[in-house]
Amino acid sequence: MIRVQVPATTANMGPGFDCVGMALKLYNFVEMEAIEQGVVIDVEGDGADKIPRDKSNIVYLAAERVFKIVDRKPAGLRIKLTNNIPLARGLGSSAAATVGGLIAANMLVGSPLSEKELLNEATAIEGHPDNVAPALLGGIVVSAKEDDDIKTVKIQPPAGMKCVVAIPDFQLSTKAAREVLPQNVSMEDAVFNLSRTAILVAALMRGDFDLLSIGLDDRLHQPYRANLIPGMKKVFAAARLAGAKGVALSGAGPTLIGFCDENIGLIAKVMKDTFAANGVRCRVVELEPNPVGATALEKISL
């Protein structure tokens, strides 16, 4: 029996569209074992009623990819998923499933694939590395795709960083959130995001919270996605007034995340209240950055 713990992730972090992400201390668990025949998939926790229990399941598809690469496949497979990461909320639930499936399957057949190979496979499945890289590696990860190879730089989260995470009570698919984005952007907006991403990375590496207010600004995706999330701009403003060092859309949304080192309770309250004032029910949780990525908790030979 293989048991893998995979963290939630927040991608983009403002201007770092498709190339910056951070692991969070919220986890999904993937259990996998070989059986004599068939495929048995059990799901517990968040979204359990929406996740398929057949061969279309993301974890199963990731496992099948490993088995095909190494040309070794169990006669049957049992998978159990325990989900704490909200489904389709911008916290990397699909990335966690992909990474968990790849790691568990790789371990089941003797771990022939390296971490780098697993990252490349995860990116090929997801289409971009911003969520899968921190889910696999932990911490804050800056990624770049070069042909079929993913280059990464891992940054340890600044000491004292806290994340106030406002999770609206509705789902937003990545596909829908991408459809509202323009195919072309102005040179001015491109330069704006380049400068903010550079500031963001420097601020994170130096632990300079004051620079985050500038480094989290974005013009490539958040302004367009704001129309999909009622009250988003007002929540941003309220969180900053309450003391957040910066606020960003988490991944494709609809979750919003405030980065702070103090005033956590007040920031959480105003984010929830401002969403409510705009007709959106949400729950707010405090999460810490996670320096550790996906972890194998158990490997039991039966």
N, C-alpha and C positions, 0 to 999 in steps of 0.2 A: 504493500500500500504506500503510495506516494501522497504527501500532503504539502501543498504549496500555499504560502501566504503572499498576496500581491497587493501593493498599496494603491489607493486612489491617486489621481494626479490632476493638477491644474495646468492646462496648456496655454501657450501664447504669452501669458503674463503681460498683457497690454500689447506692446509693439512687436513682440517676437513671434509673429504669425508663422505657425507650422515649424518653428525651429527652437523654441524655448519651452521648457516645462519643469514642473517641480512635483516631487512625490509628497504625499500627505499621510498622516497617521490615521488612516481609515482603510479597512482591509476587506478583500474578498478571499475566500479559501477554495482551492481546487483539490479534490481528492481523486486519485485515479489508481485503478488496479486492473491487472489482466484477469479475465475469466475464461471459462471454457468455450463459450460461444455467445453471440449476440452483443447488443449494445444496450446498456441500462444507464439512464441519466436521471438523477434526482436533483431537485433544486429547492433550496430553502432561502428565506429572507427576501430582500427587496426585489420586486419585479418577478417573483417566482411564478406568478400566474401568466406572465407574458413571455417567458423564456422557453424556447422549444426543447423538447426532451427526445428529439430524434437526431438523425445524422446531419440536420441543418444547424445544430447547436454550434456556436462559435468555438467553444472549447474543444469539441470533438473535431471540427474542421482543422483547428490548429494542430491537434494531435496527429490527425491523418497526414498532415503536411510533413511532420517529422518522420513518421513511419515510411512515407514514400521516399524521402531523401536518403534515409539510411537503409532502405530496402529490408526492413524488419518490422513485422506487424503481429501483435498478439491475436490469438484466435477470436477473443472477445474482449470487451472493455466495459468496465463499470466506472462511472464518473459521478461524483457528488459535488454540488456547488453550494456554498454558503455565502450569500451576498449581503454585504453591508453598504456597498457603494450604490447610490441611487442610479436607477436606469435612465439613460438619455437626459441627463441633467448637466453635462459638461464637466464631469469629474472622472472621466476615463474608465467607465464601466466596460466598454468593449475592448479597450486596450488591456485591462486587467484580465479579461477572459482570454484574450489572445496570448498574452505573456504566460498566464498560468497554464494554459493548455500546452504551449510549446515546452515549457520547463518540465512539467509533469511527464509528458510523453518522452522527452529526451532522457530523463532519469529512469523511466520504466525500461528503456532499451539499453541502459548502461552508459548514458551521457556521452555519446560520440560527438555531439555538436558543441562547439565552443560558445562562450557568451557572445562573442562578436557575430557568430553565425546565427545565433538565436535572435539577436537584435536586427540583423538584416532581414531575416524571415518575418519577424514581427512587423517591420516597416513595410515589407512587400504586401502583407495582408492588410494593414491599416491604411496604407497609402502615404503616410508621413510619420516621422519619428517623434513628434513633440510630446505625445503621451506615452508611447511604448518605451522610449529611452529612459525616462525617470522611473517608470513602473519596474523596469528591469534593473536599472543601476542605482536608483535612489538619488536623493539630493536634488539639486538643480542641474539640469543638463541642457547644454547648448548643442544642437545637432545640425549637421549639414550633409546633404546627400551628394555623393560623387559617383556617378554611374549607378551601380547597384550596391555600392558600399556606403555605410553610414559612419561619418566621422563625428566624434563626440568629445566634449569637454565637460567634465563634472565639476560643479562648484558646491562646496559645503554651504548649507543655508546659514545665514548670519545668526549669531547668538542672540537670543531674545526675540526672534521673529515669531509672531503669532498671526494666525489667519482667521478672520471672522467670515464664515461662509454662509451666505443666505441662499437657501435652496427653495425656489418656487415650487408650488404644488401643481406643476404641469410639465410635460415632457417637450423637448425640442430636439428633433433629429439633426444630426450633423449635416445630412443632405439638404434639409430645408434651410439651415443656417448658411450653407454655402451658396445656395441658389440666389440669395439676395446680394451677393458680392459682385462688384463690377469686374469685368474681364480686363479692363485697363485702368490705370491710375495715373495721376499727373506726376510730373517730375518733382514738383514741390512736395506732394504727399509722400513720395518714395524717399526723398531726402529727409523729410520729417521723421519717418519711421526708422530710417537707418541711424539717425542721430540719437533717437530715444532708445533704440535697442542697445546702442553702444553705452549710453549712460546707464541703462538698466543693468547691464552685465558688470560695468565698473562699480556701481553702487552695491550690488550683491557681493562682489568679491571683496570690497572694502568694508562691508557691513555699515554702509552709510545710509541710514534710513531717510535722512532729509532729501537725498537725491531721488528717492523712489517716486516722489510726487511728480517729478519731471520724467523719469525713466519709464513710468507706466502709461504715459500718454500714447495714443494710437490714432491713426487716420485710415488704416487699411481695412479693418473689419468691424470694429465696435460701432462706429457711427451708423453703419448700414444695418447691423443686427439689432440696434436699439429699438427699432420699430416692431420687432418681434417680442419684446419684453416690456410690458407696460410699466412705466415709472423708472426705467433703468437709469436715465440721466439724473433723475431726482435722488435716487438711492446713492449714486456716486457722490453727488454734492453733499447730501446729508452725512454720509460716512466721513467725508473729508472734514466737514465742519466739526464732527464729533471727535476728531483726532486721528483718523486713519492716515497713514503716510502715503497711501495710494490705494486705488480701487481698480479692479479689472473684471471683465467678463471671463469666467472660467471656461476655457475651451470654447465650444460653440454655444455655450449657455444652456439653459437660462440662468444657471447659478452665477451669482456675483460674489467676488471675494475681496475682502478688505485686508490690507497688510498693515500690521501695527506692532507696537511694542508696549503700549499702555492704553488706558481707557477702553479696554476690551468690552466690558459690560455695556457701556454707553453706546459704543459703535454697534454692537449687536442689536441693541434696542432700537436705535434710530433706523437701522437698515430694515428691520422687521416692520416697524411702524410706518415707514415711508412706502414700503411695498403695499402694506395694507391700505394706506390712503389712496393708492392707485388701483385698488381692486384685486390685488394679488396676495393670496395666502402663501406663507412660506415658513419654513423652520430655519432657525439659525443655530449653527454649531461652531464651536471654537476648535480649530484643528492646528496642530503644529506641523511644520515641515518635517519630512522624514528623510534622514540621511541614508537610510537603508532601503534597498529595492526588494524585489521578490526574493523570498527566502523559503528553502525547503525545510519544513518543520519536522517531517517524519519520513523515514524510509524503512519499512518493515517487510522483511522477507517472510512469506507464508509457505 
